[in-house]
Amino acid sequence: MSLSDDLSQLIQGLRHTGASGRQLQFDLLRHLTQCVQQLTSSLEEDVMLPSDNAAPDGTGEQLAEAPSEEENSVRAPESPESPGGLALGYDDDAAACEQARQVFDTRPLCEEEHVILWLDAMEVWGRPIVVCMAATIEGYRRILGFVEAPLHDAERVQHLLQGLLERGLCADRGLFCITPDVTSLTGVLQECLGTGMQQQHCQMHKRTRVVSYLSEQDGRHIRGAITRAFAVPDPKVAHAALMQIHTDLLVCNRSAARWLLRGLDRTLTLHRTGLYEQLSPSLRSTRCVAHVSKKLVRRLRDVRLWMPPDKRRACLALLLLEIESHMRRLPRAAYLPAMRSALFPSINQTNDN
């Protein structure tokens, strides 16, 4: 049996022991790291290298100079799986996680003018987490808050939105809300934001839900037809193309036809601004929340479901803040003021006067 097989069996045995085994893995890793550092430092002290870094055996081969700790921090890129160089689970990270949780609970939102709101759920540890993202009028994206709940849990989603409003999220000049087609979610947004909200149903969610009722062959055809219809910038032409698809669906699957027709006008809200060609890559769907979900899952190897809810939320907050710090500005952000004026002409005219 090789050494790698022994290590694999040891790791599997520690995993089966639960939380204590996980902590033992962290302790072993920490002690091994300290041993390597001590051996390295003692080797540097004991071995006296001749001038010009010549090899001690006199062969004349050059020895590579060991990079310093500072150089290592610059040269070594962060692993995509590592949460910003942090190994969650150590006591040293408890303070950072708690501070990140406080940021999400208390960070004032009145210092920036938000114009776009994304709200969608992603799955972490097999359970849904609702994430609320926003973009400022300058196009900078922020993660405003999150809650462990499904989208149809109106009470908890409303509590999340009320907390954002209390911290300064303002809908006085209009918020363009991009969400899946969930009836209870639409009601919560209308109750919390009132007339300061225009809703865009995610076109990707709409297409996926319709195709889910169809066979593989019919699904490919309808999927392409819906994609082409949404790509038409003129709202009337796009609506006519979607209604033709609805007519075709009535023949093969009435459930799919019903889902296509449900809230259809709200999937064309961005079309009615006249800026669909410019802004559709970023604003036709909640894909940005899906990107956050993928990045988050890659960083969750050291965070486990067995953690207490408060600690689990703190760890999520720390990882989400790190993801937020790497978010890029929305492309073509210069069109956002024009989009808002088209969506909320009366609100912006009143504020300008």
Disulfide bonds with the S-S distance in Angstrom:
none
